[in-house]
Amino acid sequence: MSSFSIGHRGAPMQFPEHTVESNRAAALMGGGHSGMCCNVY
């Protein structure tokens, strides 16, 4: 069985949620995410 995970709101412990910096940090951290979710306002 494979796992599926999505990075949501970026890396909120390092940067404010829903910011470019937060999403970039989450992408660089990897963590085995299958995808990322970002909200566009």
Secondary structure, 3 states (H helix, E strand, C coil): CCCCCEEECCCCCCCCCCCHHHHHHHHHHCCCCCEEECCCC
